[in-house]
Each structure stands twice: as C-alpha cells, then as structure tokens.
C-alpha cells in the first residue's frame, strides 16, 4: 500500500498514512486535534542521480584494463 500525506484543515498538522489507491482520507482522524477534516496533499518523491562510486576500479564501462 502506498503512503499518502494528509493535512488537517483545522490545526494544520501534516501526517502520513498507508492507504489503498483512491481511498482518500475517509476513516482518518488528526492525531493532534482529533478532527476528521483532512485533505490529501500532492507528494513529491525523492530521486537520486547516478553519480555514485563504481567501487574504485579504473576500468571503464567498455571492459578496458586501465
């Protein structure tokens, strides 16, 4: 199940919850104030580039012997 973020419209608290696709905020309550007035937020995802180390080898990706 994906994790979605929700914001309480009453107190502004932001929380995460495991929900089925398309389930929305029904059945959830704010852990701070107890309100059921929650809206789902659009979440961004983290992405990492391919700039990590290759293990210290001097050989290139073409199979050279360095």
N, C-alpha and C positions, 0 to 999 in steps of 0.2 A: 504494500500500500504506500502511496506517496505521502510525503509530509507537506502540509499546506500551512501558510501563515494567516492568522486572523487578527484583526484589531477590534477592540471593544469601542463602540461608539459612545459609551457613557464615560469611561475613565481613561481611554487612550492606550490601555495595556495591549502589547503585542504578544501573541502566543503562537506556538506551533502545535499541530495536531495531525495524527495519522488519519487519513480519510480515504474512502473509496473514490474513484474518479467520478466527478459530477455530484458528489454527496453534499457539498456545501457545509454551512455552519449549523444545520439543524441538529438539535440534541446537545450542543456545546454550551457551556457557560464560562464566563470570565473567571479565572481563578483569583483575581484581585477584588472584584466587587460583586460577583455573582450574577451579573447581567447576562441575558441571552441576546443582546443587541450587538452581534458580531458581524463583521464584514470580512470577506476573503480578500487578501492582498495579492497583488501580482508579484511573484517572487522571481528574482534573478538567480542564475546558477553560476557557480564558480567554474572557471576554465583555466587550465594551465597550459603553457606553451611547451614546445619540445626542446627546451634549452638545457636539459639536464645533462649530467656527465655520462659518458659512454663506458665507464669502467677503467679509464686510464690507458686504453690501447692506442697506439699511434697508427694502427692500420685504418684505412678509410673504409667506406661502405662498399668499395669495389673489390675488396679482398686483397689489397696490397700488403706487403710485408714491412712497410715503414722503414 
